[in-house]
């Protein structure tokens, strides 16, 4: 349904798009990218005593931003003396629960070659579409102590492997339910790992934040997810909005109802922090909408809007980055 039709005719009409353009169907195999990989978690797990100081010197030189994030934010030890650092890291790796976490990580992620290949191929696709796009210098696999799934700094992406062990892992089951609710544990799925790495990098480096109205926020997220899809064109569609197959089907079936709700409630052009939070933030569901539906339905709708726009417009992904949100909404139609 087009918002243009709504305002001009005063009613909502169901329109059908006949175009089938797919600008994401490209061959990026010849694109060159140079990205390193550091398994910080594996090095910590295999280190003892003074070996920590050798790793410390290496990490401060090779991955300074993510190393500061790991020490300061995840482990909360910050810049400390050599002796204190050794003691802190020794306590960390020898903690009974962390020992279980490390064993689970080593079992689940014994071979990261497939993940690395997906990330390299994804950034080839990004560079194909955005020729001058910045790419990370390193991907850092880490144990974030359950503080972060994927985090992007200026030059690096950190991936907390422990948050992708799967809800059936005994380690995940034993996390306190008053802090890690059922819906959080359900999202700790390995199939989202690469997707999360790209969406984190894209929202940090390619798509500027906005303080505009709800519609502008929705389209911003639509561009983030569309670029994530551009990086991972062969991924199942449900992976891009980070939905289960059941939730993705529900969202597709209720796309019209969601759009009609936003239009009828005159929410799109309001600057309302509560509506933004309800429609865009993570949770067990989207507040204000049926609880059997998924969370972040505003993000999903934005992605659908951008996809529809790209189906009917003969423009590149790079050109899309500069298209204003108003133009994308005006062209929106529901099949």
C-alpha positions as semicolon CSV with decimal commas, in nm:
position;residue;x (nm);y (nm);z (nm)
1;X;0,000;0,000;0,000
2;X;0,128;0,343;-0,092
3;X;0,118;0,630;0,155
4;X;0,095;0,852;-0,154
5;X;-0,237;0,687;-0,239
6;X;-0,351;0,723;0,121
7;X;-0,298;1,097;0,133
8;X;-0,419;1,170;-0,220
9;X;-0,726;0,951;-0,223
10;X;-0,800;0,944;0,148
11;X;-0,816;0,566;0,153
12;X;-0,581;0,268;0,159
13;X;-0,562;0,064;-0,160
14;X;-0,393;-0,271;-0,205
15;X;-0,151;-0,242;-0,496
16;X;0,048;-0,510;-0,672
17;X;0,402;-0,463;-0,789
18;X;0,495;-0,630;-1,118
19;X;0,868;-0,565;-1,116
20;X;1,125;-0,830;-1,031
21;X;1,453;-0,639;-1,027
22;X;1,713;-0,787;-0,790
23;X;2,018;-0,561;-0,752
24;X;2,165;-0,799;-0,492
25;X;2,213;-1,084;-0,740
26;X;2,577;-1,011;-0,822
27;X;2,910;-1,190;-0,857
28;X;3,155;-1,041;-0,606
29;X;3,411;-1,321;-0,616
30;X;3,681;-1,101;-0,774
31;X;3,652;-0,821;-0,517
32;X;3,959;-0,794;-0,294
33;X;3,931;-0,745;0,082
34;X;4,201;-0,771;0,347
35;X;4,066;-0,873;0,687
36;X;4,251;-1,047;0,970
37;X;4,106;-1,282;1,229
38;X;4,209;-1,309;1,593
39;X;4,072;-1,572;1,829
40;X;4,127;-1,388;2,155
41;X;3,912;-1,635;2,343
42;X;4,115;-1,936;2,235
43;X;4,441;-1,764;2,334
44;X;4,306;-1,674;2,678
45;X;4,178;-2,027;2,734
46;X;4,516;-2,183;2,653
47;X;4,733;-1,932;2,843
48;X;4,882;-1,966;3,190
49;X;5,052;-1,720;3,425
50;X;5,307;-1,498;3,253
51;X;5,182;-1,613;2,910
52;X;4,903;-1,363;2,962
53;X;5,155;-1,080;2,939
54;X;5,280;-1,199;2,600
55;X;4,922;-1,210;2,476
56;X;4,859;-0,871;2,636
57;X;5,142;-0,708;2,442
58;X;5,028;-0,870;2,118
59;X;4,665;-0,764;2,160
60;X;4,752;-0,406;2,255
61;X;4,947;-0,380;1,930
62;X;4,730;-0,581;1,692
63;X;4,370;-0,522;1,809
64;X;4,389;-0,223;2,045
65;X;4,025;-0,112;2,028
66;X;3,867;-0,451;2,083
67;X;4,122;-0,539;2,348
68;X;4,033;-0,227;2,546
69;X;3,666;-0,319;2,507
70;X;3,729;-0,672;2,634
71;X;3,929;-0,562;2,938
72;X;3,739;-0,247;3,028
73;X;3,379;-0,329;2,941
74;X;3,350;-0,709;2,937
75;X;3,597;-0,813;3,208
76;X;3,593;-0,473;3,384
77;X;3,962;-0,476;3,474
78;X;4,076;-0,183;3,258
79;X;4,436;-0,063;3,248
80;X;4,610;-0,232;3,539
81;X;4,960;-0,344;3,634
82;X;5,118;-0,661;3,497
83;X;5,074;-0,849;3,823
84;X;4,710;-0,747;3,863
85;X;4,637;-0,833;3,500
86;X;4,779;-1,182;3,537
87;X;4,582;-1,236;3,855
88;X;4,257;-1,107;3,701
89;X;4,287;-1,317;3,387
90;X;4,388;-1,624;3,585
91;X;4,078;-1,586;3,802
92;X;3,867;-1,536;3,491
93;X;3,979;-1,849;3,305
94;X;3,971;-2,061;3,623
95;X;3,627;-1,953;3,737
96;X;3,414;-2,273;3,746
97;X;3,134;-2,132;3,533
98;X;3,374;-1,970;3,284
99;X;3,555;-2,302;3,257
100;X;3,224;-2,456;3,150
101;X;3,164;-2,172;2,908
102;X;3,511;-2,215;2,753
103;X;3,460;-2,589;2,707
104;X;3,125;-2,522;2,539
105;X;3,283;-2,261;2,309
106;X;3,563;-2,498;2,212
107;X;3,310;-2,771;2,128
108;X;3,075;-2,548;1,930
109;X;3,340;-2,336;1,756
110;X;3,626;-2,580;1,718
111;X;3,640;-2,491;1,349
112;X;3,572;-2,128;1,257
113;X;3,682;-2,159;0,896
114;X;3,327;-2,153;0,763
115;X;3,244;-1,841;0,964
116;X;3,558;-1,668;0,837
117;X;3,472;-1,754;0,475
118;X;3,119;-1,615;0,517
119;X;3,254;-1,291;0,661
120;X;3,514;-1,248;0,386
121;X;3,255;-1,319;0,118
122;X;3,010;-1,079;0,283
123;X;3,258;-0,794;0,278
124;X;3,335;-0,870;-0,086
125;X;2,967;-0,810;-0,154
126;X;2,968;-0,491;0,053
127;X;3,269;-0,360;-0,142
128;X;3,103;-0,456;-0,471
129;X;2,806;-0,233;-0,385
130;X;2,985;0,037;-0,185
131;X;3,325;0,075;-0,351
132;X;3,470;0,313;-0,094
133;X;3,316;0,141;0,206
134;X;3,536;0,094;0,508
135;X;3,605;-0,267;0,606
136;X;3,733;-0,390;0,944
137;X;4,102;-0,457;0,988
138;X;4,030;-0,753;1,216
139;X;3,747;-0,976;1,331
140;X;3,802;-1,069;1,695
141;X;3,643;-1,383;1,839
142;X;3,608;-1,337;2,212
143;X;3,429;-1,434;2,531
144;X;3,241;-1,117;2,622
145;X;3,108;-1,270;2,945
146;X;2,759;-1,242;2,794
147;X;2,776;-0,864;2,757
148;X;2,784;-0,840;2,377
149;X;2,690;-1,046;2,072
150;X;2,866;-0,836;1,808
151;X;3,032;-0,502;1,872
152;X;3,201;-0,274;1,620
153;X;3,473;-0,021;1,693
154;X;3,635;0,208;1,436
155;X;3,852;-0,071;1,296
156;X;3,742;-0,403;1,441
157;X;3,442;-0,627;1,499
158;X;3,426;-0,826;1,820
159;X;3,207;-1,136;1,831
160;X;3,113;-1,284;2,169
161;X;3,112;-1,653;2,085
162;X;2,946;-1,747;2,414
163;X;2,628;-1,572;2,300
164;X;2,591;-1,812;2,007
165;X;2,606;-2,145;2,193
166;X;2,235;-2,209;2,144
167;X;1,947;-2,215;2,391
168;X;1,982;-2,593;2,433
169;X;2,334;-2,561;2,567
170;X;2,346;-2,639;2,941
171;X;2,559;-2,327;2,987
172;X;2,285;-2,110;2,838
173;X;2,012;-2,291;3,031
174;X;2,197;-2,221;3,356
175;X;2,214;-1,845;3,300
176;X;1,993;-1,668;3,558
177;X;1,641;-1,633;3,420
178;X;1,587;-1,299;3,592
179;X;1,866;-1,149;3,378
180;X;1,853;-1,364;3,066
181;X;1,487;-1,407;2,982
182;X;1,360;-1,692;2,766
183;X;1,343;-1,473;2,455
184;X;1,706;-1,365;2,505
185;X;1,823;-1,726;2,534
186;X;1,622;-1,821;2,225
187;X;1,818;-1,559;2,029
188;X;2,157;-1,702;2,128
189;X;2,166;-1,905;1,808
190;X;2,475;-1,966;1,596
191;X;2,285;-1,903;1,273
192;X;2,268;-1,532;1,360
193;X;2,643;-1,489;1,424
194;X;2,755;-1,365;1,082
195;X;2,438;-1,164;1,037
196;X;2,498;-0,984;1,365
197;X;2,858;-0,905;1,272
198;X;2,745;-0,731;0,953
199;X;2,450;-0,544;1,099
200;X;2,677;-0,415;1,378
201;X;2,939;-0,290;1,133
202;X;2,680;-0,143;0,896
203;X;2,494;0,056;1,161
204;X;2,824;0,183;1,301
205;X;2,992;0,285;0,975
206;X;2,747;0,317;0,686
207;X;2,409;0,438;0,809
208;X;2,403;0,754;1,018
209;X;2,182;0,777;1,324
210;X;1,881;1,008;1,316
211;X;1,683;1,206;1,569
212;X;1,388;1,241;1,332
213;X;1,036;1,099;1,333
214;X;0,934;0,735;1,354
215;X;0,921;0,693;0,976
216;X;1,280;0,814;0,945
217;X;1,395;0,565;1,209
218;X;1,205;0,285;1,039
219;X;1,368;0,357;0,701
220;X;1,711;0,387;0,863
221;X;1,669;0,035;0,996
222;X;1,537;-0,074;0,659
223;X;1,862;0,039;0,497
224;X;2,069;-0,135;0,767
225;X;1,888;-0,463;0,706
226;X;1,898;-0,422;0,329
227;X;2,276;-0,376;0,339
228;X;2,297;-0,680;0,568
229;X;2,104;-0,872;0,304
230;X;2,339;-0,734;0,037
231;X;2,630;-0,882;0,231
232;X;2,450;-1,215;0,275
233;X;2,235;-1,258;-0,037
234;X;2,219;-1,636;-0,003
235;X;2,112;-1,640;0,362
236;X;1,755;-1,748;0,445
237;X;1,535;-1,439;0,443
238;X;1,432;-1,491;0,806
239;X;1,794;-1,447;0,916
240;X;1,812;-1,085;0,798
241;X;1,557;-0,946;1,050
242;X;1,684;-1,205;1,303
243;X;1,358;-1,398;1,316
244;X;1,270;-1,763;1,347
245;X;1,087;-1,905;1,045
246;X;0,762;-1,894;1,243
247;X;0,807;-1,529;1,341
248;X;0,911;-1,433;0,988
249;X;0,601;-1,595;0,840
250;X;0,384;-1,415;1,094
251;X;0,545;-1,082;1,009
252;X;0,491;-1,133;0,635
253;X;0,129;-1,234;0,684
254;X;0,061;-0,930;0,900
255;X;0,259;-0,670;0,706
256;X;-0,057;-0,500;0,580
257;X;-0,209;-0,488;0,929
258;X;0,109;-0,337;1,069
259;X;0,118;-0,068;0,803
260;X;-0,251;0,009;0,846
261;X;-0,204;0,035;1,222
262;X;0,078;0,290;1,188
263;X;-0,121;0,496;0,936
264;X;-0,451;0,481;1,125
265;X;-0,281;0,580;1,451
266;X;-0,096;0,863;1,272
267;X;0,231;0,740;1,421
268;X;0,466;0,761;1,124
269;X;0,554;1,128;1,142
270;X;0,556;1,169;1,517
271;X;0,873;1,218;1,717
272;X;0,780;0,985;1,999
273;X;1,045;0,804;2,200
274;X;0,802;0,543;2,335
275;X;0,674;0,441;1,992
276;X;1,030;0,425;1,861
277;X;1,133;0,202;2,150
278;X;0,830;-0,024;2,114
279;X;0,866;-0,075;1,740
280;X;1,244;-0,090;1,701
281;X;1,396;-0,233;2,018
282;X;1,448;-0,595;2,114
283;X;1,199;-0,767;2,341
284;X;0,971;-1,070;2,369
285;X;0,725;-0,906;2,125
286;X;0,640;-0,564;1,981
287;X;0,447;-0,367;2,247
288;X;0,111;-0,241;2,125
289;X;0,077;-0,529;1,877
290;X;-0,032;-0,894;1,924
291;X;0,201;-1,073;2,165
292;X;0,218;-1,379;1,940
293;X;0,409;-1,167;1,689
294;X;0,785;-1,097;1,701
295;X;0,970;-0,794;1,833
296;X;1,123;-0,514;1,623
297;X;0,839;-0,508;1,370
298;X;0,933;-0,151;1,284
299;X;1,273;-0,274;1,165
300;X;1,104;-0,549;0,963
301;X;0,865;-0,302;0,800
302;X;1,151;-0,066;0,712
303;X;1,338;-0,350;0,544
304;X;1,028;-0,444;0,345
305;X;0,985;-0,082;0,237
306;X;1,343;-0,053;0,118
307;X;1,324;-0,388;-0,064
308;X;1,007;-0,280;-0,243
309;X;1,170;0,047;-0,341
310;X;1,472;-0,129;-0,487
311;X;1,247;-0,365;-0,683
312;X;1,084;-0,081;-0,874
313;X;1,370;0,167;-0,903
314;X;1,664;0,127;-1,138
315;X;1,929;0,248;-0,894
316;X;2,236;0,100;-0,730
317;X;2,273;0,007;-0,364
318;X;2,520;0,294;-0,332
319;X;2,261;0,539;-0,464
320;X;2,007;0,403;-0,217
321;X;2,216;0,534;0,070
322;X;2,127;0,893;-0,026
323;X;1,757;0,842;-0,096
324;X;1,547;1,031;0,163
325;X;1,306;0,832;0,375
326;X;1,006;1,026;0,238
327;X;1,068;0,903;-0,115
328;X;1,093;0,540;-0,004
329;X;0,768;0,560;0,194
330;X;0,581;0,725;-0,092
331;X;0,667;0,431;-0,321
332;X;0,577;0,162;-0,066
333;X;0,328;-0,098;-0,183
334;X;0,207;-0,423;-0,029
335;X;0,167;-0,716;-0,265
